[in-house]
Amino acid sequence: MHRAPGLSARAKLTLSYAGFVMVAGTLLLAAVWVFLLQYVPDDWDQRLLHENPNRQLLVHAFAPAAATVMVLLLVFGLVGGWFLAGRMLAPLTRITDAARMATNGSLSHRIRLPGREDEFRELADAFDAMLVRLEAHVAEQRRFAANASHELRTPLAISKALLDVARTDPDHDTGELIDRLHAVNTRAIDLTEALLLVSRAEQRSFTRERVDLSLLVEDATETLLPLAEKHGVTIETEIESEGDVTHAVGSPVLLLQLATNLVHNAIVHNLPGQGTVWVRTSVRAKTVVLTVENTGEQVTPELASTLTEPFQRGTERVHTDHAGVGLGLAIVKTITHVHDGTLTLAPRATGGIRVTVELPATAARTDG
């Protein structure tokens, strides 16, 4: 934004200090003058000139001295004000320099302003904290974009290879080619929709309302029952009764997606033919909690901490033949964050993992 040039803050403070000193000096000289006039007669007696000076003589003696004092005060106010303003505004200069560096893309710089707590130190600390969060967010976005471009490139490369094979081999089975292209394109569409969902959730462009999380969990488990039967996985649910429900606050669509992703992951990352998934909702003082556990392979705490990263799946990458696009828990993490909740992943001692989502709640309305 273009602005007309003006005085710097240091110059304004200097003029303010000098003006204050001048006003204070003027008031002090006026007080001295009024005090002296009480003891000096107003008559003119040439014979007693040296013994009893009158007011006219006092004016001639006092005025030059007062003018000299005012000039000295002005110089002192300007010089001292310029020095003091520079000292006071030095932290602001460091903050401004850091802001310019951040504007130019350098987010690793920190102000780290020394000294005791005051307004400038508080501003500098807040700015440093903002830079930390911004740097982490930008790094996460860059990593996410790089992974997304890689994952989207994979199905496109496969499609190109399949078409190249079909072009060079006219006798190739067309039905098999169509089936493989359909599977690859479906995966690309699912990945694109997942990326769009993450983006929309991060923008918080949704209306918040009271949501019965228990009903959403029931919908998710019923929808995924055929998938569980296909994998030979049993789903056990423990849902709060309607009278005890505490509602979450947020988007029903996003929270349903959250519950669906959690149950879906628990099913597909399980022991085939003998696995179990436990889905529970519970109510605490100020939160509503969704817990999803599953059986499966042993998971280390180090691995569990990385499962919410985009395109991570268990112990290997998602560009295998495994179902999913590697954004299930990443979407859960994003939805939980935009609903001001907490997400916790912990390995189970007997294998598998426990995922806990805790969301702010509001007490359900009671009729009558």
Sine and cosine of phi, psi and omega as CSV:
sin_phi,cos_phi,sin_psi,cos_psi,sin_omega,cos_omega
0.00,0.00,0.81,-0.59,-0.02,-1.00
-0.98,0.17,0.75,-0.67,0.03,-1.00
-0.79,-0.61,0.53,-0.85,0.07,-1.00
-0.94,0.35,0.60,-0.80,0.00,-1.00
-0.90,0.44,0.52,-0.85,0.00,-1.00
-0.46,-0.89,-0.03,-1.00,0.01,-1.00
-0.92,0.38,0.57,-0.82,0.07,-1.00
-0.96,0.27,0.29,-0.96,0.03,-1.00
-0.89,0.46,-0.57,0.82,0.01,-1.00
-0.91,0.42,-0.68,0.74,0.03,-1.00
-0.91,0.42,-0.65,0.76,0.02,-1.00
-0.90,0.44,-0.68,0.73,0.03,-1.00
-0.91,0.41,-0.62,0.79,0.03,-1.00
-0.88,0.48,-0.73,0.69,0.03,-1.00
-0.90,0.44,-0.58,0.82,0.03,-1.00
-0.91,0.41,-0.72,0.70,0.03,-1.00
-0.87,0.48,-0.73,0.68,-0.01,-1.00
-0.89,0.46,-0.67,0.74,0.03,-1.00
-0.89,0.46,-0.65,0.76,0.02,-1.00
-0.90,0.43,-0.66,0.75,0.02,-1.00
-0.90,0.44,-0.66,0.75,0.01,-1.00
-0.90,0.43,-0.68,0.73,0.03,-1.00
-0.90,0.44,-0.70,0.71,0.02,-1.00
-0.89,0.46,-0.66,0.75,0.03,-1.00
-0.90,0.43,-0.65,0.76,0.02,-1.00
-0.89,0.46,-0.70,0.71,0.02,-1.00
-0.89,0.45,-0.63,0.77,0.00,-1.00
-0.91,0.41,-0.71,0.71,0.02,-1.00
-0.91,0.42,-0.62,0.79,0.04,-1.00
-0.90,0.44,-0.64,0.77,0.02,-1.00
-0.91,0.42,-0.67,0.74,0.05,-1.00
-0.89,0.46,-0.68,0.74,0.00,-1.00
-0.88,0.47,-0.72,0.70,0.02,-1.00
-0.90,0.45,-0.63,0.78,0.00,-1.00
-0.91,0.42,-0.67,0.75,-0.02,-1.00
-0.93,0.37,-0.58,0.81,-0.04,-1.00
-0.89,0.46,-0.40,0.92,0.00,-1.00
-0.92,0.39,-0.38,0.93,-0.09,-1.00
-0.92,-0.40,0.13,0.99,0.01,-1.00
-0.90,-0.44,0.83,-0.56,0.00,-1.00
-0.94,0.33,0.35,-0.93,-0.03,-1.00
-0.99,-0.14,-0.07,1.00,-0.04,-1.00
-0.99,0.12,0.30,-0.95,-0.05,-1.00
-0.90,-0.44,0.91,-0.40,0.02,-1.00
-0.77,-0.64,0.97,-0.25,-0.07,-1.00
-0.88,0.48,-0.54,0.84,-0.05,-1.00
-0.95,0.33,-0.50,0.86,-0.01,-1.00
-0.97,-0.25,0.45,0.89,-0.11,-0.99
-0.87,0.49,-0.69,0.73,-0.06,-1.00
-0.99,0.12,-0.36,0.93,-0.02,-1.00
-1.00,0.01,-0.61,0.79,-0.05,-1.00
-0.73,-0.68,1.00,0.09,0.01,-1.00
-0.91,0.41,0.58,-0.82,0.01,-1.00
-0.99,-0.15,-0.09,-1.00,-0.09,-1.00
-0.93,0.36,-0.57,0.82,0.00,-1.00
-0.88,0.47,-0.68,0.73,0.04,-1.00
-0.92,0.40,-0.58,0.82,0.03,-1.00
-0.90,0.43,-0.61,0.79,0.04,-1.00
-0.89,0.46,-0.72,0.70,0.00,-1.00
-0.89,0.45,-0.51,0.86,-0.01,-1.00
-1.00,0.09,-0.59,0.81,-0.12,-0.99
-0.99,0.12,-0.58,0.82,-0.11,-0.99
-0.88,0.48,-0.76,0.65,0.03,-1.00
-0.88,0.47,-0.64,0.77,0.02,-1.00
-0.90,0.43,-0.66,0.75,0.02,-1.00
-0.90,0.44,-0.65,0.76,0.02,-1.00
-0.90,0.44,-0.66,0.75,0.03,-1.00
-0.88,0.47,-0.70,0.72,0.02,-1.00
-0.87,0.49,-0.67,0.74,-0.02,-1.00
-0.90,0.43,-0.63,0.78,0.05,-1.00
-0.90,0.44,-0.69,0.73,0.03,-1.00
-0.89,0.45,-0.65,0.76,0.04,-1.00
-0.89,0.46,-0.65,0.76,0.02,-1.00
-0.89,0.46,-0.73,0.69,0.02,-1.00
-0.89,0.46,-0.70,0.72,0.01,-1.00
-0.89,0.46,-0.67,0.75,0.00,-1.00
-0.91,0.42,-0.66,0.75,-0.01,-1.00
-0.93,0.37,-0.74,0.67,-0.03,-1.00
-0.92,0.39,-0.77,0.64,-0.01,-1.00
-0.90,0.44,-0.64,0.77,0.02,-1.00
-0.90,0.44,-0.65,0.76,0.03,-1.00
-0.89,0.45,-0.66,0.75,0.01,-1.00
-0.92,0.39,-0.74,0.67,-0.03,-1.00
-0.91,0.42,-0.65,0.76,0.02,-1.00
-0.89,0.46,-0.63,0.77,0.04,-1.00
-0.89,0.45,-0.67,0.74,0.03,-1.00
-0.91,0.42,-0.67,0.75,-0.04,-1.00
-0.94,0.35,-0.58,0.81,-0.09,-1.00
-1.00,-0.03,-0.03,1.00,0.01,-1.00
-0.84,0.54,-0.70,0.71,0.05,-1.00
-0.87,0.49,-0.61,0.79,0.00,-1.00
-0.90,0.43,-0.57,0.82,0.06,-1.00
-0.90,0.44,-0.66,0.75,0.03,-1.00
-0.90,0.43,-0.63,0.77,0.02,-1.00
-0.91,0.41,-0.66,0.75,0.02,-1.00
-0.89,0.45,-0.68,0.73,0.03,-1.00
-0.88,0.48,-0.66,0.75,0.02,-1.00
-0.91,0.41,-0.62,0.78,0.03,-1.00
-0.90,0.43,-0.65,0.76,0.04,-1.00
-0.90,0.44,-0.66,0.75,0.02,-1.00
-0.90,0.44,-0.64,0.76,0.04,-1.00
-0.91,0.42,-0.61,0.79,0.04,-1.00
-0.89,0.46,-0.56,0.83,0.00,-1.00
-0.99,0.12,0.04,1.00,0.09,-1.00
0.97,-0.25,-0.05,1.00,0.00,-1.00
-1.00,-0.02,0.99,-0.12,-0.05,-1.00
-0.99,-0.13,-0.05,1.00,-0.03,-1.00
-1.00,0.08,-0.22,0.97,-0.02,-1.00
-0.96,0.29,0.64,-0.77,0.05,-1.00
-0.80,-0.60,0.56,-0.83,-0.02,-1.00
-0.97,0.25,-0.77,0.64,0.00,-1.00
0.75,0.66,0.85,0.52,-0.07,-1.00
-0.95,0.32,0.84,-0.54,-0.01,-1.00
-0.98,0.18,0.11,-0.99,0.07,-1.00
0.96,-0.29,0.04,-1.00,-0.01,-1.00
-0.97,0.23,0.21,-0.98,-0.05,-1.00
-0.93,0.36,0.79,-0.61,0.15,-0.99
-0.42,-0.91,-0.13,-0.99,-0.09,-1.00
-0.89,0.46,-0.66,0.75,-0.01,-1.00
-0.93,0.38,-0.66,0.75,0.02,-1.00
-0.91,0.42,-0.63,0.78,0.03,-1.00
-0.90,0.44,-0.67,0.75,0.05,-1.00
-0.90,0.44,-0.69,0.73,-0.01,-1.00
-0.90,0.44,-0.67,0.74,0.01,-1.00
-0.90,0.43,-0.66,0.75,0.03,-1.00
-0.90,0.43,-0.62,0.78,0.01,-1.00
-0.92,0.38,-0.65,0.76,0.05,-1.00
-0.88,0.47,-0.68,0.73,0.02,-1.00
-0.89,0.45,-0.62,0.78,0.05,-1.00
-0.90,0.44,-0.66,0.75,0.02,-1.00
-0.90,0.44,-0.62,0.78,0.03,-1.00
-0.88,0.48,-0.75,0.66,0.00,-1.00
-0.91,0.42,-0.65,0.76,-0.03,-1.00
-0.92,0.40,-0.66,0.75,0.02,-1.00
-0.89,0.45,-0.69,0.73,0.02,-1.00
-0.90,0.43,-0.66,0.75,0.00,-1.00
-0.91,0.42,-0.70,0.72,0.00,-1.00
-0.90,0.43,-0.67,0.74,0.02,-1.00
-0.89,0.46,-0.65,0.76,0.02,-1.00
-0.91,0.41,-0.65,0.76,0.02,-1.00
-0.91,0.41,-0.66,0.75,0.02,-1.00
-0.90,0.43,-0.67,0.74,0.03,-1.00
-0.90,0.43,-0.65,0.76,0.01,-1.00
-0.90,0.44,-0.69,0.72,0.00,-1.00
-0.90,0.44,-0.65,0.76,0.01,-1.00
-0.90,0.43,-0.70,0.71,0.02,-1.00
-0.91,0.42,-0.65,0.76,-0.02,-1.00
-0.90,0.45,-0.70,0.72,0.01,-1.00
-0.89,0.45,-0.60,0.80,0.03,-1.00
-0.91,0.41,-0.72,0.69,-0.05,-1.00
-0.93,0.38,-0.59,0.80,0.04,-1.00
-0.95,0.31,-0.51,0.86,0.02,-1.00
-0.92,0.40,-0.53,0.85,-0.06,-1.00
-0.88,0.47,-0.81,0.59,0.02,-1.00
-0.90,0.43,-0.54,0.84,0.05,-1.00
-0.91,0.41,-0.65,0.76,0.03,-1.00
-0.91,0.41,-0.63,0.78,0.02,-1.00
-0.90,0.43,-0.69,0.72,0.02,-1.00
-0.87,0.49,-0.68,0.73,0.02,-1.00
-0.88,0.47,-0.67,0.74,0.00,-1.00
-0.90,0.44,-0.66,0.75,0.02,-1.00
-0.90,0.44,-0.66,0.75,0.02,-1.00
-0.92,0.38,-0.61,0.79,0.05,-1.00
-0.89,0.46,-0.65,0.76,0.03,-1.00
-0.90,0.43,-0.68,0.73,0.00,-1.00
-0.90,0.43,-0.57,0.82,-0.01,-1.00
-0.94,0.35,-0.64,0.77,-0.04,-1.00
-0.99,0.12,-0.29,0.96,-0.02,-1.00
-0.79,-0.61,1.00,0.05,-0.04,-1.00
-0.89,0.46,-0.41,0.91,-0.03,-1.00
-1.00,0.08,0.06,1.00,-0.02,-1.00
-0.91,0.41,0.54,-0.84,-0.02,-1.00
-0.88,0.48,0.93,-0.37,-0.03,-1.00
-0.91,0.40,-0.62,0.78,-0.03,-1.00
-0.89,0.46,-0.68,0.73,0.04,-1.00
-0.89,0.45,-0.66,0.75,0.02,-1.00
-0.88,0.48,-0.70,0.72,-0.01,-1.00
-0.90,0.44,-0.67,0.74,0.00,-1.00
-0.89,0.46,-0.69,0.73,-0.02,-1.00
-0.93,0.37,-0.65,0.76,0.05,-1.00
-0.90,0.44,-0.62,0.79,0.02,-1.00
-0.89,0.45,-0.69,0.72,0.01,-1.00
-0.90,0.43,-0.68,0.73,-0.01,-1.00
-0.91,0.41,-0.70,0.71,0.00,-1.00
-0.91,0.41,-0.60,0.80,0.05,-1.00
-0.88,0.47,-0.66,0.75,0.03,-1.00
-0.90,0.44,-0.67,0.74,0.01,-1.00
-0.90,0.43,-0.64,0.77,0.03,-1.00
-0.91,0.41,-0.70,0.72,0.02,-1.00
-0.87,0.49,-0.67,0.75,0.01,-1.00
-0.91,0.43,-0.68,0.73,0.01,-1.00
-0.89,0.45,-0.69,0.73,0.02,-1.00
-0.90,0.43,-0.61,0.79,0.04,-1.00
-0.91,0.42,-0.66,0.75,0.04,-1.00
-0.89,0.45,-0.66,0.76,0.04,-1.00
-0.91,0.42,-0.62,0.78,0.02,-1.00
-0.90,0.44,-0.68,0.73,0.04,-1.00
-0.88,0.48,-0.69,0.72,-0.02,-1.00
-0.89,0.45,-0.70,0.71,-0.01,-1.00
-0.91,0.41,-0.63,0.78,0.01,-1.00
-0.91,0.42,-0.66,0.75,-0.01,-1.00
-0.91,0.42,-0.47,0.88,0.03,-1.00
-0.98,0.20,-0.15,0.99,0.00,-1.00
0.82,0.57,0.56,0.83,-0.02,-1.00
-1.00,0.00,0.91,0.42,0.03,-1.00
-0.54,-0.84,0.38,-0.93,-0.01,-1.00
-1.00,-0.02,0.76,-0.65,0.01,-1.00
-1.00,0.07,0.70,-0.72,0.06,-1.00
-0.51,-0.86,0.19,-0.98,0.01,-1.00
-0.96,0.27,0.79,-0.62,-0.08,-1.00
-0.79,-0.62,0.76,-0.65,0.09,-1.00
-0.99,0.13,0.98,-0.19,-0.07,-1.00
-0.89,0.46,-0.53,0.85,0.00,-1.00
-0.88,0.47,-0.67,0.74,0.01,-1.00
-0.91,0.41,-0.62,0.78,0.03,-1.00
-0.90,0.43,-0.63,0.78,0.02,-1.00
-0.91,0.42,-0.65,0.76,0.05,-1.00
-0.88,0.47,-0.69,0.73,0.04,-1.00
-0.87,0.49,-0.69,0.73,-0.03,-1.00
-0.90,0.43,-0.71,0.70,-0.03,-1.00
-0.92,0.39,-0.62,0.78,0.02,-1.00
-0.91,0.41,-0.63,0.78,0.01,-1.00
-0.91,0.42,-0.57,0.82,-0.10,-1.00
-1.00,-0.09,0.06,1.00,0.02,-1.00
-0.86,0.51,-0.69,0.72,0.04,-1.00
-0.87,0.50,-0.62,0.78,0.04,-1.00
-0.90,0.43,-0.64,0.77,0.03,-1.00
-0.90,0.43,-0.67,0.75,0.03,-1.00
-0.90,0.43,-0.61,0.79,0.01,-1.00
-0.89,0.45,-0.61,0.79,-0.01,-1.00
-1.00,0.02,-0.04,1.00,-0.03,-1.00
0.93,0.36,0.56,0.83,-0.04,-1.00
-0.94,-0.33,0.69,-0.72,0.03,-1.00
-1.00,-0.10,0.71,-0.70,0.04,-1.00
-0.95,-0.30,0.84,-0.54,0.07,-1.00
-0.92,-0.40,0.81,-0.58,-0.05,-1.00
-0.90,-0.43,0.55,-0.83,0.09,-1.00
-0.72,-0.69,0.99,-0.13,-0.12,-0.99
-0.95,-0.32,0.67,-0.74,0.04,-1.00
-0.88,0.47,0.56,-0.83,0.07,-1.00
-0.93,0.36,0.41,-0.91,-0.12,-0.99
-0.86,0.51,-0.56,0.83,-0.03,-1.00
-0.94,0.34,-0.37,0.93,-0.05,-1.00
-0.98,-0.19,0.02,1.00,-0.12,-0.99
-0.94,0.35,0.71,-0.70,0.22,-0.98
-0.94,-0.34,0.80,-0.60,-0.12,-0.99
-0.99,0.13,0.60,-0.80,0.18,-0.98
-0.99,0.17,0.23,-0.97,0.02,-1.00
-0.87,-0.50,0.88,-0.47,-0.01,-1.00
0.22,-0.98,-0.44,-0.90,-0.04,-1.00
-1.00,-0.08,0.84,-0.54,0.04,-1.00
-0.87,0.50,-0.62,0.79,-0.02,-1.00
-0.91,0.42,-0.73,0.68,-0.02,-1.00
-0.93,0.38,-0.67,0.75,-0.01,-1.00
-0.93,0.37,-0.55,0.84,0.11,-0.99
-0.91,0.42,-0.64,0.77,0.06,-1.00
-0.89,0.46,-0.64,0.77,0.03,-1.00
-0.86,0.51,-0.77,0.63,-0.02,-1.00
-0.90,0.44,-0.65,0.76,0.00,-1.00
-0.90,0.44,-0.69,0.72,0.00,-1.00
-0.89,0.46,-0.67,0.75,-0.02,-1.00
-0.90,0.44,-0.73,0.68,-0.01,-1.00
-0.92,0.38,-0.64,0.77,0.02,-1.00
-0.87,0.49,-0.73,0.68,0.02,-1.00
-0.88,0.48,-0.65,0.76,-0.01,-1.00
-0.90,0.43,-0.49,0.87,0.00,-1.00
-0.98,0.21,-0.78,0.63,-0.13,-0.99
-0.97,0.25,-0.43,0.90,0.06,-1.00
-0.98,-0.19,0.92,0.39,-0.12,-0.99
-0.59,-0.81,0.01,-1.00,0.05,-1.00
-0.99,0.13,0.92,-0.39,-0.06,-1.00
-0.91,0.43,0.75,-0.67,0.06,-1.00
1.00,0.09,-0.26,0.97,-0.03,-1.00
-0.55,-0.84,0.27,0.96,-0.05,-1.00
-1.00,0.10,0.28,-0.96,0.02,-1.00
-0.67,-0.74,0.59,-0.81,0.08,-1.00
-0.84,-0.55,0.77,-0.64,0.06,-1.00
-0.94,-0.34,0.82,-0.58,0.00,-1.00
-0.85,-0.53,0.85,-0.53,-0.05,-1.00
-0.71,-0.70,0.60,-0.80,0.20,-0.98
-0.87,-0.49,0.61,-0.79,0.00,-1.00
-0.58,-0.81,0.26,-0.97,-0.07,-1.00
-0.86,-0.51,0.75,-0.66,0.11,-0.99
-0.91,-0.42,-0.15,-0.99,-0.10,-1.00
-0.83,0.55,-0.77,0.64,-0.07,-1.00
-0.78,-0.62,0.19,0.98,-0.05,-1.00
-0.67,-0.74,0.36,-0.93,0.17,-0.99
-0.91,-0.42,0.68,-0.73,-0.18,-0.98
-0.86,-0.51,0.72,-0.69,0.13,-0.99
-0.90,-0.43,0.82,-0.57,0.01,-1.00
-0.85,-0.53,0.78,-0.62,0.03,-1.00
-0.81,-0.59,0.84,-0.54,0.03,-1.00
-0.84,-0.54,0.43,-0.90,0.06,-1.00
-0.54,-0.84,0.37,-0.93,0.16,-0.99
-0.99,0.13,0.20,-0.98,-0.01,-1.00
0.42,-0.91,-0.25,-0.97,0.00,-1.00
-0.95,0.33,0.36,-0.93,0.05,-1.00
-0.90,0.43,0.70,-0.72,0.01,-1.00
-0.85,-0.53,0.79,-0.61,0.02,-1.00
-0.98,0.21,0.44,-0.90,0.06,-1.00
-0.85,0.52,-0.56,0.83,0.02,-1.00
-0.91,0.42,-0.67,0.75,0.02,-1.00
-0.93,0.36,-0.63,0.78,-0.01,-1.00
-0.87,0.49,-0.56,0.83,-0.03,-1.00
-0.94,0.33,-0.27,0.96,-0.02,-1.00
-0.98,-0.19,-0.09,1.00,-0.12,-0.99
-0.94,0.35,-0.33,0.94,0.03,-1.00
-1.00,0.07,-0.05,1.00,0.08,-1.00
-0.95,0.31,0.58,-0.81,0.00,-1.00
-0.86,0.50,0.64,-0.77,0.11,-0.99
0.93,0.38,0.40,0.92,0.12,-0.99
-0.97,-0.25,0.65,-0.76,0.00,-1.00
-0.58,-0.82,0.96,-0.28,0.06,-1.00
0.82,0.57,-0.83,-0.55,-0.04,-1.00
-0.98,-0.20,0.12,0.99,-0.02,-1.00
-0.54,-0.84,0.19,-0.98,-0.02,-1.00
-0.97,0.25,0.28,-0.96,-0.10,-1.00
-1.00,0.06,-0.08,1.00,-0.01,-1.00
-1.00,0.10,0.66,0.75,0.16,-0.99
-0.97,-0.26,-0.27,-0.96,0.01,-1.00
-1.00,0.07,0.17,0.98,-0.02,-1.00
-0.97,0.24,0.60,-0.80,0.02,-1.00
-0.90,0.43,0.48,-0.88,0.05,-1.00
0.96,-0.27,0.24,-0.97,-0.03,-1.00
-0.88,-0.48,0.14,0.99,0.08,-1.00
0.98,0.19,0.29,0.96,0.00,-1.00
-0.88,-0.48,0.13,0.99,-0.07,-1.00
-0.84,0.54,-0.86,0.50,-0.02,-1.00
-0.96,0.27,-0.45,0.89,0.09,-1.00
-0.90,0.44,-0.65,0.76,0.06,-1.00
-0.92,0.39,-0.66,0.75,0.05,-1.00
-0.86,0.51,-0.69,0.72,0.02,-1.00
-0.88,0.48,-0.69,0.72,-0.01,-1.00
-0.91,0.41,-0.72,0.70,-0.01,-1.00
-0.89,0.45,-0.66,0.75,0.04,-1.00
-0.88,0.48,-0.68,0.74,-0.02,-1.00
-0.90,0.44,-0.71,0.70,-0.05,-1.00
-0.95,0.32,-0.26,0.96,0.10,-0.99
-0.99,-0.13,0.24,0.97,0.05,-1.00
0.86,0.52,0.59,0.81,0.02,-1.00
-0.95,-0.32,-0.10,-0.99,0.02,-1.00
-0.81,-0.59,0.60,-0.80,0.01,-1.00
-0.86,-0.51,0.78,-0.63,-0.03,-1.00
-0.77,-0.63,0.76,-0.65,0.07,-1.00
-0.89,-0.46,0.77,-0.64,-0.02,-1.00
-0.63,-0.77,0.73,-0.68,0.06,-1.00
-0.92,0.40,0.54,-0.84,0.11,-0.99
-1.00,-0.01,0.58,-0.82,-0.06,-1.00
-0.88,0.47,-0.53,0.85,-0.04,-1.00
-1.00,-0.08,0.12,0.99,-0.02,-1.00
0.94,-0.35,0.46,-0.89,-0.06,-1.00
1.00,0.01,-0.24,-0.97,-0.10,-1.00
-0.56,-0.83,0.46,-0.89,0.06,-1.00
-0.91,-0.42,0.83,-0.56,0.02,-1.00
-0.92,-0.40,0.80,-0.60,-0.02,-1.00
-0.84,-0.54,0.80,-0.59,0.08,-1.00
-0.90,-0.43,0.82,-0.57,-0.01,-1.00
-0.86,-0.50,0.86,-0.51,-0.09,-1.00
-0.87,-0.49,0.55,-0.84,0.11,-0.99
-0.86,0.51,0.58,-0.82,-0.11,-0.99
-0.77,-0.63,0.29,-0.96,0.12,-0.99
-0.75,-0.66,0.64,-0.77,-0.06,-1.00
-0.90,0.45,0.65,-0.76,0.02,-1.00
-0.92,0.39,0.55,-0.83,0.03,-1.00
-0.96,0.28,0.59,-0.81,0.06,-1.00
-0.90,-0.44,0.71,-0.70,-0.01,-1.00
-0.99,0.16,0.54,-0.84,0.03,-1.00
0.98,0.22,0.00,0.00,0.00,0.00
